[in-house]
Amino acid sequence: MNEYQREFIPANAYDVQRLPYAKRLEELSPGECIWPINGGGPYLFCAAKAVGKYCPHHKARLIQKKGTHSHQ
Protein backbone atom coordinates (compact mmCIF):
# COMPACT_ATOMS: atom_id res chain seq x y z
CA MET A 1 0.00 0.00 0.00
CA ASN A 2 1.49 3.34 -0.97
CA GLU A 3 1.35 6.50 1.14
CA TYR A 4 -1.54 8.01 -0.86
CA GLN A 5 -3.72 4.93 -0.35
CA ARG A 6 -2.98 4.94 3.37
CA GLU A 7 -3.82 8.65 3.74
CA PHE A 8 -7.04 8.72 1.66
CA ILE A 9 -10.30 8.41 3.58
CA PRO A 10 -12.89 6.99 1.18
CA ALA A 11 -16.28 8.59 0.79
CA ASN A 12 -19.02 7.23 2.99
CA ALA A 13 -22.82 7.46 2.95
CA TYR A 14 -22.71 10.92 4.56
CA ASP A 15 -20.52 12.26 1.76
CA VAL A 16 -22.91 10.83 -0.84
CA GLN A 17 -25.82 12.56 0.92
CA ARG A 18 -23.89 15.87 0.88
CA LEU A 19 -23.17 15.79 -2.88
CA PRO A 20 -26.35 17.69 -3.89
CA TYR A 21 -25.30 20.51 -1.51
CA ALA A 22 -21.58 20.43 -2.26
CA LYS A 23 -19.78 23.52 -3.50
CA ARG A 24 -16.59 24.30 -5.32
CA LEU A 25 -13.85 25.88 -3.20
CA GLU A 26 -14.45 29.39 -4.53
CA GLU A 27 -18.18 29.10 -3.71
CA LEU A 28 -17.72 28.24 -0.02
CA SER A 29 -18.73 30.84 2.54
CA PRO A 30 -17.21 31.32 5.99
CA GLY A 31 -18.62 28.73 8.38
CA GLU A 32 -19.00 25.98 5.75
CA CYS A 33 -17.19 22.63 5.91
CA ILE A 34 -14.11 22.39 3.69
CA TRP A 35 -13.92 18.56 3.60
CA PRO A 36 -13.53 17.33 -0.01
CA ILE A 37 -16.25 14.81 -0.84
CA ASN A 38 -15.34 13.66 -4.32
CA GLY A 39 -12.25 12.25 -5.94
CA GLY A 40 -11.56 14.54 -8.84
CA GLY A 41 -12.01 17.80 -10.62
CA PRO A 42 -13.81 19.85 -10.12
CA TYR A 43 -13.29 19.14 -6.45
CA LEU A 44 -16.43 19.57 -4.38
CA PHE A 45 -16.54 20.33 -0.67
CA CYS A 46 -19.12 19.37 1.96
CA ALA A 47 -20.36 22.94 2.71
CA ALA A 48 -22.38 21.84 5.77
CA LYS A 49 -22.46 24.26 8.71
CA ALA A 50 -19.08 24.12 10.42
CA VAL A 51 -17.47 25.35 13.60
CA GLY A 52 -13.91 25.94 12.50
CA LYS A 53 -13.00 24.23 9.24
CA TYR A 54 -15.20 21.12 9.42
CA CYS A 55 -18.77 20.06 10.20
CA PRO A 56 -19.16 17.79 13.26
CA HIS A 57 -19.25 14.63 11.08
CA HIS A 58 -16.04 15.39 9.21
CA LYS A 59 -14.29 16.63 12.34
CA ALA A 60 -15.00 13.23 13.95
CA ARG A 61 -13.59 11.45 10.87
CA LEU A 62 -10.47 13.61 11.04
CA ILE A 63 -9.97 12.72 14.71
CA GLN A 64 -10.39 9.01 13.86
CA LYS A 65 -7.82 9.34 11.06
CA LYS A 66 -5.32 11.06 13.35
CA GLY A 67 -5.87 8.36 15.94
CA THR A 68 -4.83 5.65 13.48
CA HIS A 69 -1.49 7.35 12.81
CA SER A 70 -0.31 6.86 16.35
CA HIS A 71 -0.60 3.06 15.95
CA GLN A 72 1.69 2.71 12.93
Summary of the structure (lengths in Angstrom):
residues: 72
radius of gyration: 12.7
end to end distance: 13.3
largest distance: 37.1
contacts: 157
relative contact order: 0.17
helix: 43%
strand: 10%
